[in-house]
Amino acid sequence: MLLRLCIVAMGALVLFQSWPAQAEPQPERVTFLSGDGRTELVGYVFAPRKAAAPRVPAVVMMHGRAGAYSSRAGGVYDASTLSKRHRLWGRLWADAGYIALLVDGFGPRGYPEGFPRFSYDERPPEVSEATVRPLDAYGALAYLRTRGDVVPDRIGLQGWSNGGSATLWAMAVDAPSVRGPTPETGFRAALAFYPACGHKGGFAAGYRPYAPLRVFHGTADEEVSPRRCGALVERAKAQGGDIRIRFYDGATHGFDDPSRKRHRIPANAAAADDAIAQAQRFFAEALEGK
């Protein structure tokens, strides 16, 4: 198991450092209902080239405030224009033997280009990371459980930035419109990359995830407060939550983005290398029990 993780992690670092090294197969486009029971969402499925078993664990991926697609999409919003970060992680999970499903929660609601930086107060309520996007995550979970190639109770959740915030809400013991979730009935574990943790006081009364949750943050984040997330994690741990935060000194928001702009910052490259290894080890333990 350790040898397999090392091989996958080494491949991840090479992929991160040399993106785009070669053309990758396009993920499969699928549609499914959000947990609200009425909004049809679009998703992109990254599958292993050769599955180790008829059914394998899976990961739901939640994009950030910029949406699922590249800033250079040019009005074309499909599998060919997904952002580098999402393609990178989708292929990493697939190469680790999982089914990975990237959820486009903005495009179907009329915002495929996402939102600019520091636009939080102007974003429409129909894309709220507190009340809407968690339902999208559970819609994706329900969809994956209908697939014959997924182990239904071995599904993890991963989110970035605004999607990381949605991940925090989705993993709460009192998650919106989810009754009494457990690791068996909900997500087995989750990863939140540089989320905003203030949520306009939404967690003022306390926060506790119902399943293991790991948070990754750069200390030089220029969009959201790492200090606030650290405080939230400490309060959640005090309330009995299985939650930890890993800080990366000097890393910025979006440190795992393989674009040259982010990757040329040494602290970002180092943070991405470590976060990839940590995330894969965490899901190998949580989703595979190894």
C-alpha angles and dihedrals in degrees: 000000000000090000091052091049091050092051092048092046092050089051090050092054092049090049091049094048097045103035120182093030097149142347113284126207113263116253118243116262114227136170130216140156124271117238087263087076096231113057114087109216132197121230137181119218121210109194132189114263087229118012117221092218139010088260124033136178119270141211128213112211123204118199125221133246092291091063132233098297138077119266085237095056090117094208094311110116112182142098092296094060102045113134120266092245094055093045090049095052094040091056092043091057092043091050088051088058101260135121107241121199120194110201119214102206097162104049097059088051093053101264106098092149092056122213135301125250118285093015095118097119093050099050116114119253092238089076097043113152089211104049108014113029095054086060088054089054091052091046088056090048091053091048093051090051089061092059119097092216097059130082097232099215096042103073125130132197128224128181138175127213106317087011088051089055089049087052091056090053093044092053096049118115086237096043113170113278093348115117116218100328119201132180087263098048098032133023117332093217141337146217123209117192116201097329125178106248104188097077091182090289094311092138095040091114091053141279134234128167118221093218135030112296129186124195126200122198140168117226090221094054106151098192107045136020118264089187091059091050091049090054092048092051092050091051091047091051089051088055091054100264121151094231134132136176127213118202124204114206112234096000118135136215110294093020092161094057105118093212117121092244092063100028095055088069104088093212090055093050092049092046092050092050092052096041092053091052093044094047094049093047091049095051092043088059097039101040101031101028092232 
